[in-house]
Amino acid sequence: MRAPRARRGASQVLSPDRRLRRRAFLALPLALLLLPVPGRGLEVQHKFTSLTATNNFALDGSGGKVYLAAVNRLYQLSGPNLTLEVEEQVGPTEDNPLCHAPQLPQASCEHAKRPTDNYNKLLQPDPEQGILVVCGSVYQGFCQLRSMDNISVVAVAFPPGAGSGADEGADQVTVFPSMLNVAANHANASTVGLVLKQAGQDTRLLVAATYTGLGSPFFPRNASLEDHRFENTPEIAIRALNARGDLARLFTFDINPSDDNIFKIKQGAKDRHKLSFVRAFLHRGLAPAARPPGSYAYLALNSEANAREKESHAHSLLARICLADATKKLTESYIQMGLQCGGPGELFNRLVSVFPASAALQVRAGSASAPSALCVFRFAEIEEAIRAARNSCFVAPDAGLVAVLDSVVQGTGPACEKRNIQLQPEQLDCGAAHLQHPLSILRPVTARPVFTSPGLTSVAVSSVNNYTVVFLGTANGRLLKINLNSSMELISRESITVAYSEPVHPIMQFDPSDSSYLYLMTSHQIARVKVAACNQYATCTECLDAADAYCGWCTLETRCSLRHECAKSEEPYFWISVSKGVQQCPSMTIMPSEINIEKENKGMIIQINGNIPSLNGMEMSCDYGNDIRTVAKVPASSWNQIVYCNFPPREKYPAFPPNQDHVIVQTAVRVNGRNIVWANFTIYDCKRTGNIYPKTACISCLSAKWKCYWCTRKYTCLSNVTECEDSIQMNRTEFGSLGYQNKCDIQGSFLFVVKEKDMPLECHFETDRIFEARWVNASAVQCSNVLLHTSNKRHLFPVNLHLKEKPDRFIDSPQMMTVEIYNCATGSADCSQCLGREDLGHQCTWSESSSSCRLNSESLQIPGTCPPPEVRKIEPLNGPLEGGTLVTIRGRNLGRRFSDVINAVKIGNVKCSPLQNRYIVSEQIVCQTGEAPEEFSDVVTVNLSREGKSRERYSYVHPVVKFISPSDGPKAGGTRVTITGNHLSAGSEIRVLVNSTKECTGLSRTDTTITCTMPRVEFTNDAEVCVQFENKSCIGNNSKFTYRKNPSITDINPKKSQISGGRIITVEGYGFLMAQNVSMVVHTVGKEPTNCKVHSNTVITCPSPAASNLTGSKPASVDFYINGRLYTDDSLFPPEHPEEAVHISLFHLEYYMDPQFFTAKKEKWIKHHPGEPLTLVIHKEPDNLGLESNEYEVKIGLISCEIQIVSDKVIHCSVNESLSTSERQLPVTIQVGKYNETIAMLHLGGSETAITVSIVICSILLLLSVVALFVFCTKSRRAERYWQKTLLQMEEMESQIREEIRKGFAELQTDMTDLTKELNRSQGIPFLDYKYFVTRTFFPKCSSLYEERYILPSQHLNSQMGLQVQETHPLLLGEWKIPENCRPNMEEGIALFSTLLNNKHFLIVFVHALEQQKDFAVRDRCNLASLLTIALHGKLEYYTSIMKDLLVDLIDASASKNPKLMLRRTESVVEKMLTNWMSICMYSFLRETVGEPFFLLLCAIKQQINKGSIDAITGKARYTLNEEWLLRENIEAKPRNLNVSFQGCGMDSLSVRVMDTDTLSQVKEKILEAFCKNIPYSQWPRVEDVDLEWFATSTDSYILRDLDDTSVMEDGRKKLNTLAHYKIPEGASLAMSLTDKKDTTLSRVKDLDTEKYFHLVLPTDELNENKKSHRQSHRKKVLPEIYLTRLLSTKGTLQKFLDDLFKAILSIRDDKPPVAIKYFFDFLEEQAEKRGISDPDTMHIWKTNSLPLRFWVNILKNPQFVFDIDKTDHIDACLSVIAQAFIDACSISDLQLGKDSPTNKLLYAKEIPEYRKIVQRYYKQIHDMPPLSEQEMNAHLAEESRKYRNEFNTNVAMTEIYKYAKRYRSQIVNALESNPTTRRTQLQHKFEQVIALMEDNIYECCSEA
């Protein structure tokens, strides 16, 4: 039942929903924020890697063992370490998805089995029974029960007796398919399960599996209609799993004799309810306090969309089943609801992973490329929704809330109904048998996404310390951990990479023995991950700041840890969690915090802050470091807030650091031998303060942060004020101060002002430079005779005053005093620089004579002017009219100071404003140009009282942008564009803007071009590009750059490379012409990227890089960079956060060892005679690279060896040029990519040298011998070369044959796939009606005689076609047409004659009497038998009894002679009657089972024949099965695709594929076949009824004919016109139309006189004449027999269709067994037993002669009996070969075949033994069927008679039979009189009465008719 239209978003009944934009899954109850910084709180502990892709994993109850299931493998691992304990291989196995499991003893399979990978579908441990349920995809989803201790041991053999032999006396256990078909049988179909164990109940197994039967996308296409899945595999089932009980019930799902515990969707509703299961889990339920909680099984699933319905969408569903009552059917409690995750505008509609938490269901959904979301659904809401729905269904029905699932087989349907009942609580939860079930809640449970991110694949949840921690697996192999507080706010996020680019499996599990570990699985690995890495945080603040719910501070152990890792963590304050906050971290305060070293300190008080446990009774001390500890005490009245510590003795004080007046001591409170809290205090010494800063001792002392005092008398710093009477403190101002005047020169005096009384002083400059000081007055001091030097431009010297008598006592200065010394000669290269120093206070003057700067020692007046400015260089030399260009002017005398040049710079009359921060005195001016009214060019002037001009000219220009190239590129950016224009190098600053917001980067420019890299954009559009100069206006001339879709890569080939690299990888896709540069990166191989080459818009080639390390069995990931941007399927831009971005490499490359080559005999030296052709045969080791011939390069020295033949093991190459060279040895090297190997050395030996040496050594007497030897050697070499050439030809021929078969098979498969797609199984096959089948079978040669007399008018196919003759037969006429004057007597006579024929004794005597007549020929006997069959068709029971009696007589006659010859031919009436009887009984089987494969075989034969050339006159073809019809010439034919229009057969125009060698009649035939393929052949127009017109141009057209004036003559014969003759091109337009004027140029082509006409080849007899035409004399001479290999090619391509046909003929359907065959075979066996015939060969021959040879061979040779088709002579010849193969298969005699045997028999000699086994098995299956009673057979025959009772006119048949009676009247009368029985019943008199009634009228009346 479907929900109302308005509620399609709800999870109605399993209906799918694909409308939504995003794929989704459901998840956790949180609203999260994305934080960009990844955490570090995860740690991968152990990993295990599988050799094949993983499928499932499971843990035992204690976590001690981990079971991992992968493709074809099972692993048993140790729990904590993931070390391998047991490995078991479970595949591949010989299987076929259309076959029953081999464990089913009564089932056999007619389909070919092949090695099939075994994908694990279910892995469920049952610790109580110690078994592991392992279900795979092979054998229809068969399950095994393995031991949990050792998975290699099958704990329970199933089916019973399958393991070890059972006792013979034991009861035979019946095994049903439903017990074996447990899981899904396809790799991509889902299966979930649970082991159910309820108190007081046997163990059961809940299994939910996706339907993979007929109609599903998983069912094999075009293979069979046989579906083992529907009846035997429900979607959901609860099965018995009591391995210790009755094994006969194992895996059964019956709960009582009449009910099955299943949930199965009806066959008609399968396509609307395609279920994909995600997870099954148990939940105890949240029951009210009044009643105990139940036990429920939940199923999370997706209902896929129905592709046939546009409005169909996918749904996420949650289903619940009650488990408390084992006797309750599954469907009674089944209820489902939708799960809707998402908010407005964004809905996630596909579950990916589910995790049940304690009170909520966490769900996730998504994919690697689409956003996915995490949602949470509360179990309380789910249970409340279920109760409300059940109450609504039965108490207050609401059609919009709940519905009954009427698409379920065991449901009650059809709708909810109100009942006057009060539902009990358990009924509200679990339903009841008397209530409607199963139910679907129409309104989904909704939840907002808590977290969204791309590529989430799995979820696991844990509640820790009032926090919720969610673990999320991703599609790129990462594991995310998000921590949420009680308000569902994100407080932290962390991630770790588990496996690069391997998606995490949807199921993750916590270790049952330690929940701080999480097991997860990727595509090839399983990992044990620690949920938190707390030990990385060193302090409490770091620990709690990390906000990891798992981590807390272990107070007394002073470390960050998991809670269970901390001792006494359950007691208060021993372990501080994140929820307590950082403020609760333990800390302490020391009082006092500053201690004077000179005071005696006995103890300190420590105040504890934060949380620490109670310290009473613990061993405590204070730790000062360096093993210095004192006793610590806690007052009894304090709660750990105060600790008293003794101070260490003075001698243990730590030493003061150098130049420091204090030392900081770290003190810790030590509890139980561990420091738990720390703080610092300071020990200071005031005396050290004054000593550290001797030049400012007083100021330093008084400004110290300690309590220090300055003692002026002692000139020392004290901490005790009592030690000095005149000490001063910081608050007093009676200390000396010192100032200085800036009056100095290089050599002279310095005056300082001192606020002190007179005392002898000295001036101290810098380090140890002391000069005399004298008092100028009471407060001023002058330093005299100071001499200081500097080589720099200026230098600052610090200066201090100290007492002359006590040099260590300095007079303090609040500020540092310095004296500046300058050097005029340094740093003043010109006048402006020299005089400009005046601003610095430097008295320098410029000397023009010496061109130098010197000290103005005489205090002369500094000159006011300098030489004019000298402008040496300006840049840039041009700029835009709008100005704003920064012009840099370099030169000399460019001003003394900036104020000199502010208004001094102009370009022409345009002002250029200098920039102060860029001005360098005299050397550089940087100014900003003003706006110019028009373009001009002028010098730059600098006017500083005197003017300077530049040599170069600055130009104001108008930049122009003309166009941009390329004008388009991918939206990912990276395109390097060139902007062309004029004056583009103008200005100092330039930007290229895209849409005025983004910049083009990486600029480089010339005067006419700008080159830059385009940025990325989000959408495809036209972007405006402009150039902005100096941040002014942007110019672009409307230049646009079109952003297009990013290039797309669809595939790479090959996908393998040798480790040396260099193999050319072809990259396929589209949009590549936008790629300016492409590079390929192969990860993990350790090499740099390789540059690729773009060949076209769809092809790129890249050389594979060399691999420095092999990647093992796992393929290496491949990435591409297009225009420098990473290719990621839909976008080429790099992700925003690379550390957590989901990037999955879409392509992979497998690396294999380099290929190995060697010479034929593995020799390292090859001898060769120069000047002779060389052929090399190179062998290679088998490899997995699949190299093509063009990938090999063989060289001999520098000469290439041309490769001619390449196979899997051998390479042939030849060198035709001379190898003559000065070197006598040449290396033979072979190169594949970058792999280069020298396999041998070629030694060049001279035959002339050998002859010369022989002549010298041998005497003249041996000359003849030498000559003979030389001749012999020469001939040997020639023979060897001839052998090599022959070998090359044979290898080439074999390669061509292999390639031809492979290509032919591939093409035919494609053609036949297209054909079968178009074929409608019920209407597309042109079956003849039953009546036409009967007449053609009964009267194959005689029907034309009747047609001449009884032919019906022809009928129109349509208005455009001519009249077509319908096949008719007099026996089919509805009315017996005779003149009225003859009717009474004839009707009476025929009625009486019919009565006689219905008398068994009369009929038998009648038949025997006719057969005894010598002139009663075989043709008459067959005709009589068929007429009798028609006459008695309404009484098949009677007809069968007559046939049996006649057969008994025939058996009696044969048994006395040679019984094996019985039924061998059709020479008697009864043998033809048997043929007709078989045709009637087998018609339904023929049409329903054999018709389709037979028709496909016929189509395949026609397709294969039409693939090559066909001689229109001889009928011989390139492709055939019959040697006599083989075209033994190599006629090259090229296909042509023609666009044909034809107003007929319901179509207007088509593209038709023909060959250029086809005659025009052949072209017409193919066109008609293309247009009329869905119309019976009898209604097609004929070739001679249509004209074919070619439109060569728009004005010229030609009528194409086989013969016309353009036909050419060859050898006196006219050649038929072909497409090649007319030179019709590919894609030409033709029109075909019906014509009233038939083409009388020629009749049927094949009837033409071969003396006058030919098509492809001349007649065979003339090929042998001596005089041949010029054309034939140049034909390549080959043996015609070489083309016999084409028979093999044709056979190979048709083999599959022939196998399907034979298997269909010799198969037995369970739903429709061959009743008639069983009945007749039993009759034969009964007759043989009566006559003592026990020879099995005789019985085999009888059965073969009666069915296969009598019926099936007739059908195989005559498909026109079954279908309305055209059986050509060529098809007839091919069918003869197939029929012969079928005859041989049914024969029991051995085939004695040899080289002289006919090819038609040799062709299928290999397959005959296998076919014979099928025939024998077929006979055995029929023999083993239960016998049929006469009543059953008669009922079957009566039904057959009833179906066709009005199809035939029996009066006509009677009339025809009467003609035989009249003809042999006397012989029949004598026979009747001779037979006692007929004589007793006076039958001869009744026969005479018939003669009397009919004799006078029949011929006369019939002639009038």
Disulfide bonds with the S-S distance in Angstrom:
Cys99-Cys109 1.61
Cys135-Cys143 1.85
Cys322-Cys430 1.99
Cys341-Cys375 2.03
Cys393-Cys416 1.99
Cys534-Cys551 1.99
Cys540-Cys585 1.99
Cys543-Cys560 2.06
Cys554-Cys566 1.99
Cys622-Cys645 1.35
Cys686-Cys708 1.91
Cys701-Cys717 1.93
Cys711-Cys724 1.91
Cys763-Cys783 1.65
Cys824-Cys844 1.87
Cys831-Cys866 1.82
Cys834-Cys853 1.91
Cys912-Cys927 1.96
Cys1000-Cys1012 2.10
Cys1026-Cys1034 1.99
Cys1092-Cys1102 2.06
Cys1201-Cys1213 2.13
Cys1382-Cys1901 1.23
Cys1545-Cys1572 1.94
